[in-house]
Amino acid sequence: MKKSLLLLLMLISMLTISSFTTTGDVQLLENKQTHLVTGKVTACAGGAQIPGAAVLIYESDGGTVTDINGNYSIIVANDASLEVSYLGMRTVRIYVGNLSTTNICLEEEFE
């Protein structure tokens, strides 16, 4: 039951959230140097791909969601940090600077 609920939530998030970028964020990015960051989000234990993980630009409204294989791509300012989260996993914040590839692993969150 717990697994099927988790799969249902993942499916809903993938269907309803495709991109969070707003016009205000685009205007802010136009004034800064930007670049494309791509990567994969996996589980630290076992390396399973995590589809539907939220990849957000820290302190911004911009973001995206990983695809079915855990891959993401996002345009960020050169001084940006990404915050990656997924239900049941610890949220990770990473400074990307001018990196073009950033693979991220998430650890399970135990209560």
C-alpha positions, 0 to 999 in steps of 0.5 A: 500500500505504501509503495503504491501510494508513493508511485501514485504521488510520483505520477501525479507530480510528473503529470502536473509539474513540468516547469516552474519558471516564471516571467520574472525569473526569465527577466532576472536571468537575462541580466546575468550570465546563464548556462545549461546544467544537466544531470541525473538524480539517483538514490545514494543507496543502490543508485536507483534513478529517481523520476519526478524529483523536484530540481529547484533554483534556490531562492527563485521560482524557477525549477524543473522535474526529473524525467522517468530516467531521473535526468534533468536539464535547467538553465541557471545563472552562473552563481546559482544553487540547486535544491533537489527534493523527493518524497521520503528523501532528504533535500540536497542543496548544491552550488553549481557555479559554472558546472555544466553537469551535476549528478545528485544522489538523495539519501532516504529520510528516516523519522 
